Every structure is written in C-alpha cells, then in structure tokens.
C-alpha cells in the first residue's frame, strides 16, 4: 500500500513524496496532475493505481519540458515534433492536444505573427521570410497568404531602409563595385534583384560623385601604370588600364574620359 506522505509547493509545481513500507520516493509534478489524481497528503494508493500514477508522473515530467520549450518563444508544429523526437516520448497526440488547448500551437497564427514582425520590424525581404518559414514546416499556401500584407510601398520602403544603411560604408568605392555591393547586400536581406535595381539610382550618387570617382581612378591608374611597366605585357597600356579598371568596378565612360584627357597615351 502506498500513501502520499508529503506535498510541498515548489515554484509553479509540487514536490510529491510517496511512501511505501518505510521507503520514500519524491517526484516533481504539476498542479494539473495533483488535481487529476487527487493526490492530497495522507491519501492511500493501491499498487495498481500507483503504477498508473507513476506512468502519468513520467509523462507529466516530459510535458513540463515540452511546455517550457513552447513557452520560451512561439513554435511551429514541426519544431514541437522535432523536440518530442529528441525527448523520445510516446503518444505525441497527448502533448500536442494539451499545447493546442493552451493556444500554444497554431501554425496559422504563428505564420501571421512571424510575417508581421519580419516585414515591419526586421524589414526582411519576401524571399527570406518565405525560406525561413518553409524551414519551420509552414505550408507555402499559408506563407503566400500571410505575405499578402507586403504591398509595393512597404517593399520599397524596406529596400530603401537597407540601401541607406549600406551606402554609408561605400565611400571611396568605384561606381559598379558600389552598385554590386548595394544589390548583394539587399539580396542577402531577402529582396529580389528586379525590386532592388530601380531604387539603386537614388543612392548611387551618395557613395561617390563622378569627380570623386575620377580621383580614385587616377590613383588606381597610377598604381597600374607602375605594374604595367614592371611586367611589360604585350597589350597596350591603354588596353591594360581599361581591362584592369573595368574589373575593379570603374565606369567605362570615366575610364575613357581619363584616357582621352591626355593623362596617359597609348603605347
């Protein structure tokens, strides 16, 4: 015969001490389990009933872990399934049902909240949002429906936000190199090239004016001339400079302007 010797509240849970023939065993259990099995101090428990209660306590201990995992931050069904796999528990339906009753497991609500935060706070691009949600096990139909809040105005506003941030770090960069950096940066945030490209011109002049780029070009050309003279390649100096300066991201029209200005003559 078993009996409940002690029941002490410990934080949100209880420490339950069960005695059997002068042997005591202590369990950490939830209030729900105490209520379900009426485990009040002094209660006697038959051996068969104790086996049932012990199995319920074991399941309850797993549930407390799952609950803590779900409460830490919003989770998708896929993430909960992965955690249950990690715990190697049985009867997944038991845990899923309890989480659903507590409104802690709802992929539709999760998707809407995730998209809203990503669009208006993180300012992520549609592609990045979609990829992240698919990895979390959300169906593409649900993703596309939630992404409908991402209108053209918000899309451009978010791209402009990232362009403005990035352009500050591109002072002293050749035109095409700066342009590529701006595009790559925004694509990394989840935006598509066709949405970024039309907005680049608004920020391109902020990275360098034509005069500034020409100064950079002259400096680079001076260095390349020394390199050319040391290597003495078969191609002409002008062709050598054009090839190298284009590769570094300078505009052809500026290179041509520099060469036609008589700064260097073809050799």
C-alpha positions, -999 to +999 in steps of 0.1 A: +000+000+000+013+034-010+004+067+006+010+104+000+033+114+028+041+150+018+030+176-007+050+208-009+046+236-034+079+243-053+076+272-076+049+265-101+050+228-094+048+205-064+072+181-047+052+149-041+065+124-016+050+089-017+058+063+010+057+025+007+069+003+036+092+030+051+106+038+016+100+073+003+101+085-033+098+121-043+085+134-076+083+168-091+047+171-105+024+198-119-007+211-103-028+196-131-016+161-121-023+167-084-058+177-092-064+149-118-054+121-093-065+139-061-030+135-046-036+151-013-015+144+018-025+112+036-042+097+006-037+059+003-030+044-031-034+008-043-004-008-061-022-009-095-033+027-092+003+037-082+016+022-115-009+043-134+000+074-114+038+067-118+033+065-156+013+097-155+041+114-135+067+103-160+045+117-189+039+149-169+076+154-164+081+153-202+051+176-207+067+202-184+098+201-206+077+205-237+057+233-222+088+252-212+101+247-247+068+261-262+066+290-238+102+302-244+092+315-278+065+307-304+070+274-321+056+256-351+043+220-352+075+209-369+096+224-341+075+207-315+077+174-333+114+177-335+116+184-298+094+154-290+117+132-311+146+145-292+129+135-259+120+101-274+085+102-260+054+082-270+019+094-276+027+126-294-010+134-296-012+138-258+013+167-258+001+183-290-035+183-277-025+200-244-005+226-262-033+233-287-058+238-258-034+263-243-033+282-277+005+275-278+004+255-311-012+272-340+007+274-373-016+299-389-013+324-361+024+317-359+028+325-396+008+357-395+028+370-365+061+359-380+054+377-412+042+409-395+073+411-374+096+403-403+080+429-426+075+458-402+103+454-376+131+432-390+124+447-425+132+413-442+126+407-478+098+383-490+122+356-502+140+354-469+107+353-450+094+325-472+126+305-469+127+308-431+090+297-427+094+267-451+123+255-429+099+257-399+075+234-417+049+260-428+030+253-460+037+275-489-001+284-493-001+298-457+031+317-463+018+333-495-014+343-478+004+359-449+028+377-473-001+395-489+004+423-464+037+431-481+025+457-506+047+476-531+050+507-509+062+487-479+086+467-501+102+498-515+104+514-480+122+484-466+147+483-496+154+520-492+160+514-455+188+489-462+202+509-491+205+539-469+223+519-442+247+502-467+256+533-488+274+549-458+300+522-459+307+526-497+325+559-497+356+556-519+343+527-539+341+526-577+307+530-593+300+494-603+316+480-573+294+502-550+264+492-571+271+455-568+277+458-531+243+476-526+225+449-547+242+420-530+235+434-495+198+438-502+195+404-519+211+390-487+182+406-468+157+386-489+148+410-517+149+402-554+171+420-580+142+433-600+128+451-569+162+465-558+176+477-592+151+505-599+159+521-564+197+519-567+200+552-586+186+571-556+216+562-535+244+557-561+254+593-561+257+592-523+286+567-524+307+588-548+303+617-572+318+615-606+346+638-596+354+617-565+354+585-586+377+601-612+402+610-584+401+573-573+405+562-608+436+584-613+452+570-582+444+534-592+457+541-628+490+554-614+495+522-595+485+501-625+510+520-647+538+510-625+526+475-625+524+476-663+560+489-667+573+461-645+555+433-663+557+448-698+527+428-712+521+425-749+488+445-748+490+483-750+490+504-718+455+519-725+440+484-731+457+471-700+443+500-680+408+496-694+407+459-686+420+463-651+399+493-642+367+478-655+375+447-634+377+469-603+343+484-610+350+517-626+327+530-653+339+527-689+329+563-697+351+576-668+380+554-679+376+567-714+373+603-702+405+598-682+424+584-711+412+609-736+421+637-713+457+630-721+467+616-687+481+586-704+489+580-740+485+546-759+518+528-762 
